[in-house]
């Protein structure tokens, strides 16, 4: 997904993501996080449900995540984005802004409030802007150990149980960055096993209506080669730019079926239910960047939620929570409204039913 002034978009073909297992941690940064009120129990209290609605939250828009979480009823947020301030750096910040370090001083109290309310956040690295400017941490930094330490610091500081890795655009052809990213994932997973912390990663990768593109599959193939365990692939089902009127609910379902077939080939040892649990879908509520021909309606959301619940998918999401209102009818690609007439939080109120205690504990990766 792309961050531009006031708006986030996806790559032309759409996006998809792998979602991960769990990860809540303690290290040197944990003391400050605990002082801010963040639970310090290795993330156990902050684990995600195995099947969860976790809308993206635009962390650069000046909104308070705890406030919007409470207002919308979305207990779990995917917070975008973390990136370096300049290409070549190994230091990451929220929004690539040097005044927003990865510390309890930045979003710490808000995340703690969400966690006290029974939810948690999924910090997200990358996004279109970072992936086209070389500021995704794995593209920017050539030291695998340093990348791993940044991931670990996010887990320990915020006691999250999952990290999202949004890899698209130029990052999909940066083979060195892809390898470094997967090597860092494997290193953090080994660290988690060694220290008793749960850790997890998810990918966001480009998708068409039929599933992943070849470059997205290659990212996952490299993950297998580097022994990086990936728990969930979350297909971003919008911004197809096909040029015709689309039935977005149907498109999301066909994308999910395509991803299932691709993952079945990549992970033949997984059962049918395990494969479905490793798939997520992200919708853009209302009119996407292409225009009115790609409009996700309330009926589409019901179709997707029903399919996801029936097949046991691992996650549903929207881009983004700040769009879930009817403030700009007829507008496409807006960052703060859906472009369609709707009640505020209408999409979230439908999709939040997907998160249910009946699903049990969070699953781990491949």
Secondary structure, DSSP 8 states (H G I E B T S, - for coil): -EEETTEEE--TT-EEEE-----B--STTHHHHHHTT---STTGGG---SSEE-EEEETTSS--HHHHHHHH---EEEEEEEEESSTT---EEETT-TTSBSSTTTTHHHHHHHHHTT-EEEEEEE-HHHHTTT-SHHHH---HHHHHHHHHHHHHHH--S-EEEE--GGGGG-HHHHHHHHHHHHHHHHHHHHHT-B--EEEEE-EETTEE-HHHHHHHHHHHHTT-----EEEE------SS---HHHHHHHHHHHHHHHHHHH-TTS-HHHHHHTEEEEE--EE-SS-TTSEE-HHHHHHHHHHHHHHT-SEEEES-GGG-S-TTTT-SS-SS--SS---TTHHHHHHGGG--GGG-S-----
